[in-house]
Amino acid sequence: MQIVYEVSTTQYDEDKICMIKALSHLQTLCETPDTYQLGESTSRFGWTFFSLLLKPNLITQIEEKFSDMINQSKGRTNDEKFTNFMIDFFHSRGCKIKLKLAPDAD
């Protein structure tokens, strides 16, 4: 199963670089290269929106390596806990983004 997030930011250029660095670090920790994709961006009302796709290999490794942290994250469901873990992960690395599951995500 892959996960697709909708990402929103008011500082697209800075946050895109920040996210790429954070995701590269995460891939290195999880020993899973080439396991995410950033979608095309669109801008409206001072915000920039784009998608972030996490591939199954990366999701599995994150869940294994960070299960304690994920379980302690806010949320009732596993998806909410995983999403909040990812938000905390990005924020702890200086990425000033908002993240939510895409409506068509399973």
GROMACS elastic network, one bead per residue, 0.5 to 0.9 nm:
[ bonds ]
;  ai    aj funct       b0    kb
    1    55     6  0.73796   500
    1    56     6  0.53213   500
    1    57     6  0.89936   500
    1    59     6  0.83056   500
    1   106     6  0.77713   500
    2    53     6  0.70236   500
    2    54     6  0.57195   500
    2    57     6  0.86697   500
    2    59     6  0.74753   500
    2   105     6  0.81053   500
    2   106     6  0.80686   500
    3    52     6  0.81221   500
    3    53     6  0.57331   500
    3    54     6  0.52082   500
    3    55     6  0.68059   500
    3    56     6  0.77936   500
    3    59     6  0.79895   500
    3   101     6  0.75856   500
    3   102     6  0.82553   500
    3   105     6  0.62130   500
    3   106     6  0.73596   500
    4    51     6  0.66463   500
    4    52     6  0.56230   500
    4    54     6  0.63919   500
    4    55     6  0.88401   500
    4   100     6  0.86604   500
    4   101     6  0.61588   500
    4   102     6  0.56183   500
    4   103     6  0.88155   500
    4   104     6  0.82472   500
    4   105     6  0.58546   500
    4   106     6  0.87107   500
    5    50     6  0.84508   500
    5    51     6  0.55703   500
    5    52     6  0.50679   500
    5    53     6  0.63933   500
    5    54     6  0.82700   500
    5    83     6  0.86630   500
    5    99     6  0.63100   500
    5   100     6  0.53993   500
    5   103     6  0.87759   500
    5   105     6  0.79335   500
    6    49     6  0.69631   500
    6    50     6  0.59836   500
    6    52     6  0.64346   500
    6    53     6  0.89605   500
    6    98     6  0.81397   500
    6    99     6  0.58028   500
    6   100     6  0.53784   500
    6   101     6  0.60660   500
    6   102     6  0.54066   500
    6   103     6  0.88009   500
    7    48     6  0.81597   500
    7    49     6  0.56045   500
    7    50     6  0.53422   500
    7    51     6  0.57089   500
    7    52     6  0.67844   500
    7    97     6  0.66346   500
    7    98     6  0.57041   500
    7   100     6  0.67878   500
    7   101     6  0.88682   500
    8    12     6  0.83070   500
    8    47     6  0.65082   500
    8    48     6  0.55927   500
    8    50     6  0.66788   500
    8    51     6  0.86937   500
    8    97     6  0.57674   500
    8    98     6  0.51561   500
    8    99     6  0.66247   500
    8   100     6  0.88505   500
    9    12     6  0.57653   500
    9    15     6  0.72232   500
    9    46     6  0.86457   500
    9    47     6  0.55560   500
    9    48     6  0.53710   500
    9    49     6  0.66935   500
    9    50     6  0.89670   500
    9    96     6  0.67662   500
    9    98     6  0.64694   500
   10    15     6  0.85557   500
   10    46     6  0.61312   500
   10    48     6  0.60961   500
   10    49     6  0.89714   500
   10    96     6  0.81985   500
   10    97     6  0.79166   500
   11    14     6  0.57217   500
   11    15     6  0.59062   500
   11    16     6  0.83156   500
   11    46     6  0.89505   500
   11    47     6  0.78312   500
   11    48     6  0.77024   500
   11    96     6  0.77686   500
   11    97     6  0.84657   500
   12    15     6  0.52067   500
   12    16     6  0.57417   500
   12    17     6  0.85164   500
   12    41     6  0.87357   500
   12    47     6  0.80921   500
   12    48     6  0.61467   500
   12    49     6  0.84420   500
   12    97     6  0.89412   500
   13    16     6  0.53141   500
   13    17     6  0.64643   500
   13    18     6  0.86841   500
   14    17     6  0.54162   500
   14    18     6  0.61924   500
   14    19     6  0.86783   500
   14    95     6  0.80782   500
   14    96     6  0.89613   500
   15    19     6  0.59147   500
   15    20     6  0.84466   500
   15    94     6  0.82007   500
   15    95     6  0.53587   500
   15    96     6  0.64634   500
   15    97     6  0.70449   500
   16    19     6  0.51134   500
   16    20     6  0.61668   500
   16    21     6  0.86650   500
   16    38     6  0.88655   500
   16    95     6  0.82281   500
   17    20     6  0.51462   500
   17    21     6  0.62680   500
   17    22     6  0.86201   500
   17    95     6  0.88261   500
   18    21     6  0.52430   500
   18    22     6  0.61602   500
   18    23     6  0.85838   500
   18    90     6  0.82076   500
   18    93     6  0.73941   500
   18    94     6  0.69855   500
   18    95     6  0.56319   500
   18    96     6  0.88673   500
   19    23     6  0.59049   500
   19    24     6  0.83204   500
   19    90     6  0.68712   500
   19    93     6  0.83870   500
   19    94     6  0.88486   500
   19    95     6  0.63798   500
   20    23     6  0.51495   500
   20    24     6  0.59557   500
   20    25     6  0.84975   500
   20    38     6  0.88912   500
   21    24     6  0.51034   500
   21    25     6  0.61699   500
   21    26     6  0.86128   500
   21    93     6  0.88407   500
   22    25     6  0.51032   500
   22    26     6  0.61817   500
   22    27     6  0.86579   500
   22    89     6  0.80660   500
   22    90     6  0.67335   500
   22    93     6  0.66674   500
   22    95     6  0.85003   500
   23    27     6  0.60478   500
   23    28     6  0.85136   500
   23    36     6  0.78647   500
   23    90     6  0.86236   500
   24    27     6  0.50653   500
   24    28     6  0.62138   500
   24    29     6  0.86761   500
   24    33     6  0.81597   500
   24    34     6  0.88065   500
   25    28     6  0.50866   500
   25    29     6  0.62372   500
   25    30     6  0.86071   500
   26    29     6  0.50655   500
   26    30     6  0.60947   500
   26    31     6  0.83170   500
   26    32     6  0.85391   500
   26    58     6  0.85557   500
   26    62     6  0.81371   500
   27    30     6  0.50322   500
   27    31     6  0.56673   500
   27    32     6  0.50603   500
   27    33     6  0.57649   500
   27    34     6  0.77726   500
   27    35     6  0.73359   500
   27    36     6  0.88795   500
   27    58     6  0.70219   500
   27    61     6  0.89657   500
   27    62     6  0.89898   500
   28    32     6  0.65794   500
   28    33     6  0.72021   500
   29    32     6  0.80468   500
   29    61     6  0.89634   500
   29    62     6  0.88466   500
   29    65     6  0.86056   500
   30    33     6  0.85406   500
   30    58     6  0.69569   500
   30    61     6  0.55565   500
   30    62     6  0.66138   500
   30    65     6  0.73507   500
   31    58     6  0.85441   500
   31    61     6  0.81224   500
   32    35     6  0.64412   500
   32    57     6  0.67550   500
   32    58     6  0.60897   500
   32    61     6  0.78531   500
   33    36     6  0.86455   500
   33    58     6  0.84494   500
   34    37     6  0.81625   500
   34    55     6  0.86691   500
   34    58     6  0.89364   500
   35    53     6  0.83659   500
   35    54     6  0.61920   500
   35    55     6  0.50856   500
   35    56     6  0.77528   500
   35    57     6  0.67618   500
   35    58     6  0.57830   500
   35    59     6  0.88006   500
   36    52     6  0.70701   500
   36    53     6  0.53947   500
   36    55     6  0.57319   500
   36    58     6  0.77995   500
   37    51     6  0.80417   500
   37    52     6  0.57960   500
   37    53     6  0.50796   500
   37    54     6  0.68157   500
   37    55     6  0.82605   500
   38    41     6  0.87204   500
   38    50     6  0.70716   500
   38    51     6  0.57308   500
   38    53     6  0.64493   500
   39    50     6  0.54363   500
   39    52     6  0.62395   500
   39    53     6  0.78462   500
   40    49     6  0.83628   500
   40    50     6  0.57573   500
   40    51     6  0.72217   500
   41    48     6  0.63896   500
   41    49     6  0.54546   500
   41    51     6  0.77367   500
   42    47     6  0.83963   500
   42    48     6  0.55698   500
   42    49     6  0.53427   500
   42    50     6  0.65741   500
   43    46     6  0.67747   500
   43    47     6  0.55920   500
   43    49     6  0.61966   500
   43    50     6  0.89361   500
   44    47     6  0.53892   500
   44    48     6  0.63919   500
   44    49     6  0.80702   500
   45    48     6  0.83642   500
   51   102     6  0.80871   500
   54    57     6  0.83853   500
   54    58     6  0.65849   500
   54    59     6  0.66321   500
   55    58     6  0.56830   500
   55    59     6  0.64342   500
   55    60     6  0.88846   500
   56    59     6  0.50696   500
   56    60     6  0.60886   500
   56    61     6  0.86030   500
   57    60     6  0.53326   500
   57    61     6  0.63168   500
   57    62     6  0.86955   500
   58    61     6  0.51644   500
   58    62     6  0.60548   500
   58    63     6  0.85300   500
   59    62     6  0.51603   500
   59    63     6  0.61288   500
   59    64     6  0.86292   500
   60    63     6  0.51837   500
   60    64     6  0.62481   500
   60    65     6  0.87049   500
   61    64     6  0.50552   500
   61    65     6  0.59989   500
   61    66     6  0.82289   500
   62    65     6  0.52774   500
   62    66     6  0.56281   500
   62    67     6  0.74742   500
   62    70     6  0.89621   500
   63    66     6  0.55276   500
   63    67     6  0.50954   500
   63    68     6  0.88463   500
   63    70     6  0.73899   500
   63    82     6  0.81409   500
   64    67     6  0.55337   500
   64    68     6  0.89466   500
   65    68     6  0.83086   500
   66    69     6  0.53773   500
   66    70     6  0.61079   500
   66    71     6  0.86199   500
   66    85     6  0.89958   500
   67    70     6  0.50542   500
   67    71     6  0.60325   500
   67    72     6  0.86072   500
   68    71     6  0.52268   500
   68    72     6  0.63586   500
   68    73     6  0.88570   500
   69    72     6  0.51552   500
   69    73     6  0.63544   500
   69    85     6  0.71750   500
   70    73     6  0.51598   500
   70    74     6  0.85017   500
   70    78     6  0.83810   500
   70    81     6  0.57878   500
   70    82     6  0.57695   500
   70    83     6  0.88084   500
   70    84     6  0.79447   500
   70    85     6  0.55777   500
   70    86     6  0.87900   500
   71    74     6  0.81604   500
   71    78     6  0.80457   500
   71    81     6  0.65905   500
   71    82     6  0.81938   500
   71    85     6  0.88111   500
   72    75     6  0.89316   500
   72    81     6  0.77327   500
   72    85     6  0.86684   500
   73    80     6  0.83553   500
   73    81     6  0.51376   500
   73    82     6  0.75172   500
   73    83     6  0.87822   500
   73    84     6  0.60948   500
   73    85     6  0.58814   500
   73    88     6  0.87831   500
   74    80     6  0.71983   500
   74    81     6  0.55720   500
   74    82     6  0.89242   500
   74    84     6  0.63500   500
   74    85     6  0.81450   500
   75    78     6  0.74468   500
   75    79     6  0.80483   500
   75    82     6  0.85442   500
   75    83     6  0.87316   500
   75    84     6  0.74208   500
   76    79     6  0.84017   500
   76    80     6  0.64697   500
   76    81     6  0.70372   500
   77    80     6  0.52268   500
   77    81     6  0.63002   500
   77    82     6  0.86481   500
   78    81     6  0.50558   500
   78    82     6  0.60350   500
   78    83     6  0.84708   500
   79    82     6  0.51268   500
   79    83     6  0.60216   500
   79    84     6  0.85243   500
   79   101     6  0.84506   500
   80    83     6  0.50835   500
   80    84     6  0.60795   500
   80    85     6  0.84900   500
   80   101     6  0.87542   500
   81    84     6  0.51679   500
   81    85     6  0.60980   500
   81    86     6  0.86771   500
   82    85     6  0.50256   500
   82    86     6  0.62809   500
   82    87     6  0.87074   500
   83    86     6  0.50992   500
   83    87     6  0.62247   500
   83    88     6  0.86611   500
   83    99     6  0.75803   500
   83   100     6  0.70997   500
   83   101     6  0.74666   500
   84    88     6  0.61227   500
   84    89     6  0.84283   500
   84    99     6  0.85970   500
   85    88     6  0.51482   500
   85    89     6  0.60575   500
   85    90     6  0.87282   500
   86    90     6  0.62108   500
   86    91     6  0.85296   500
   86    99     6  0.83071   500
   87    90     6  0.52890   500
   87    91     6  0.60929   500
   87    92     6  0.85123   500
   87    95     6  0.89959   500
   87    97     6  0.79277   500
   87    98     6  0.73975   500
   87    99     6  0.64578   500
   87   100     6  0.88894   500
   88    91     6  0.50665   500
   88    92     6  0.59284   500
   88    93     6  0.86301   500
   89    92     6  0.53178   500
   89    93     6  0.66491   500
   89    95     6  0.88384   500
   90    93     6  0.52562   500
   90    94     6  0.65813   500
   90    95     6  0.52335   500
   90    96     6  0.76761   500
   90    97     6  0.76958   500
   91    94     6  0.50932   500
   91    95     6  0.50202   500
   91    96     6  0.61498   500
   91    97     6  0.74709   500
   92    95     6  0.74236   500
   93    96     6  0.89813   500
  100   103     6  0.88315   500
  101   104     6  0.82583   500
  101   105     6  0.64537   500
  102   105     6  0.52719   500
  102   106     6  0.88476   500
  103   106     6  0.84281   500
